[in-house]
């Protein structure tokens, strides 16, 4: 019997770290995280039903297990049905925080807020707009301070040029 290679046997899927950090972490509020997580579970379940390939189905099943574990853990910290039922309560603050984060990153990376992000910020009501600008400024300073500190640490950790 021929030995199967890694390409034929590996079960490849998103990791828990990836999902929690980059998929859910992009959304600053638990109600939106729960909503996204449930949508991801539905999407993966649908993929399992229509997928005919053994490895693709195994990958989706592995990812579904991770998503369900995350949902279970989230359920120990939050009342998920209540979050979803009251999602409108959190929407303004969600958008203030999300847009402030995007704008702060824009300021640090390209020196100004991208037009699309500024257009969304400008669409906020006056109070939310002011909160978003304030939060953007605070977050940009916090992120910049972290970058400066990391750069200083890097400079201290580097071997002096004359020793190389």
C-alpha positions as CSV (number, residue, x, y, z in Angstrom):
1,X,0.0,0.0,0.0
2,X,1.4,3.4,-1.0
3,X,2.1,5.8,1.8
4,X,-0.1,8.9,1.7
5,X,1.7,12.2,1.7
6,X,0.9,15.2,3.9
7,X,-1.0,17.0,1.1
8,X,-3.5,14.0,1.0
9,X,-3.9,13.7,4.8
10,X,-3.5,17.1,6.4
11,X,-6.6,18.7,7.9
12,X,-6.2,22.5,7.4
13,X,-8.4,25.0,9.1
14,X,-8.3,28.4,10.8
15,X,-6.9,28.2,14.3
16,X,-8.6,29.3,17.5
17,X,-6.0,32.0,17.9
18,X,-6.7,33.3,14.3
19,X,-10.5,33.3,14.9
20,X,-10.4,35.0,18.3
21,X,-7.6,37.5,17.5
22,X,-8.2,38.5,13.9
23,X,-11.8,37.6,13.1
24,X,-13.6,38.4,16.4
25,X,-10.9,40.8,17.6
26,X,-11.7,43.1,14.8
27,X,-15.0,43.8,16.5
28,X,-14.8,45.7,19.8
29,X,-18.1,44.6,21.4
30,X,-19.3,41.2,22.5
31,X,-22.7,41.6,20.9
32,X,-21.1,42.0,17.4
33,X,-18.6,39.2,18.2
34,X,-21.5,36.9,19.1
35,X,-23.4,37.8,16.0
36,X,-20.3,37.2,13.8
37,X,-19.5,33.9,15.6
38,X,-23.0,32.6,15.0
39,X,-22.8,33.6,11.3
40,X,-19.5,31.8,11.0
41,X,-20.9,28.7,12.6
42,X,-23.8,28.7,10.2
43,X,-21.5,29.3,7.2
44,X,-19.2,26.4,8.2
45,X,-22.2,24.1,8.9
46,X,-23.6,24.9,5.4
47,X,-20.2,24.1,3.9
48,X,-20.1,20.7,5.6
49,X,-23.5,19.8,4.2
50,X,-22.6,20.7,0.6
51,X,-18.9,19.6,0.7
52,X,-18.2,16.2,-0.9
53,X,-14.5,16.0,-0.4
54,X,-13.3,14.1,2.6
55,X,-10.4,16.4,3.5
56,X,-12.4,19.6,3.0
57,X,-15.2,18.2,5.1
58,X,-12.8,17.2,7.8
59,X,-11.3,20.7,7.8
60,X,-14.7,22.3,8.1
61,X,-15.6,20.0,10.9
62,X,-12.4,20.8,12.8
63,X,-13.1,24.5,12.4
64,X,-16.7,24.0,13.5
65,X,-15.5,22.4,16.7
66,X,-13.3,25.4,17.4
67,X,-16.1,27.9,16.7
68,X,-18.5,26.0,19.0
69,X,-15.8,26.0,21.7
70,X,-15.4,29.7,21.4
71,X,-19.2,30.2,21.5
72,X,-19.4,28.0,24.6
73,X,-16.6,30.1,26.3
74,X,-18.3,33.3,25.3
75,X,-21.5,32.0,26.8
76,X,-19.8,31.7,30.2
77,X,-18.8,35.4,30.1
78,X,-21.9,36.9,28.5
79,X,-25.6,36.3,28.2
80,X,-25.5,35.8,24.4
81,X,-29.3,35.7,23.8
82,X,-29.5,39.0,25.7
83,X,-26.6,40.5,23.8
84,X,-28.2,39.6,20.5
85,X,-31.7,40.7,21.5
86,X,-30.3,44.1,22.6
87,X,-27.7,44.6,19.9
88,X,-29.2,48.0,18.9
89,X,-28.4,49.3,22.4
90,X,-24.7,48.8,21.7
91,X,-24.6,49.9,18.0
92,X,-23.6,53.5,18.4
93,X,-20.8,52.8,20.8
94,X,-19.7,49.8,18.6
95,X,-19.4,52.1,15.6
96,X,-17.6,54.8,17.6
97,X,-15.1,52.3,18.9
98,X,-14.6,50.5,15.5
99,X,-14.2,53.7,13.5
100,X,-11.9,55.2,16.1
101,X,-9.7,52.1,15.9
102,X,-9.6,52.3,12.1
103,X,-8.9,56.0,12.1
104,X,-6.1,55.7,14.7
105,X,-4.4,53.0,12.6
106,X,-4.8,55.2,9.5
107,X,-3.2,58.1,11.4
108,X,-0.2,56.0,12.4
109,X,0.3,54.3,9.1
110,X,-0.5,56.8,6.4
111,X,-0.6,60.1,8.5
112,X,-4.3,60.8,7.9
113,X,-7.7,59.2,8.1
114,X,-8.7,57.5,4.9
115,X,-11.6,59.1,3.1
116,X,-13.9,56.1,3.5
117,X,-13.3,56.0,7.3
118,X,-13.7,59.8,7.6
119,X,-17.0,59.6,5.6
120,X,-18.4,57.1,8.0
121,X,-17.2,59.1,11.0
122,X,-18.8,62.2,9.6
123,X,-22.1,60.3,9.3
124,X,-22.3,59.8,13.0
125,X,-24.5,62.2,15.1
126,X,-22.7,65.1,16.7
127,X,-22.2,63.4,20.1
128,X,-21.0,60.2,18.6
129,X,-18.7,62.1,16.2
130,X,-17.1,64.0,19.1
131,X,-16.7,60.7,21.0
132,X,-15.1,59.1,17.9
133,X,-12.6,61.9,17.4
134,X,-11.7,61.9,21.1
135,X,-11.3,58.1,21.1
136,X,-9.3,58.2,17.9
137,X,-6.9,60.7,19.3
138,X,-6.5,58.7,22.6
139,X,-6.0,55.4,20.8
140,X,-3.6,56.9,18.2
141,X,-1.5,58.2,21.1
142,X,-1.6,54.9,23.0
143,X,-0.7,52.9,19.8
144,X,2.1,55.4,19.0
145,X,3.5,55.2,22.6
146,X,3.5,51.4,22.3
147,X,5.4,51.5,18.9
148,X,7.9,54.0,20.3
149,X,8.5,51.8,23.4
150,X,9.0,48.7,21.2
151,X,11.4,50.6,19.0
152,X,13.4,51.7,22.0
153,X,13.5,48.2,23.4
154,X,14.6,46.9,20.0
155,X,17.4,49.5,20.0
156,X,18.6,48.3,23.4
157,X,18.5,44.7,22.4
158,X,20.5,45.1,19.3
159,X,24.1,44.1,19.2
160,X,26.3,47.2,18.7
161,X,27.6,47.5,15.1
162,X,31.2,47.5,16.2
163,X,30.8,44.1,17.9
164,X,29.6,42.5,14.6
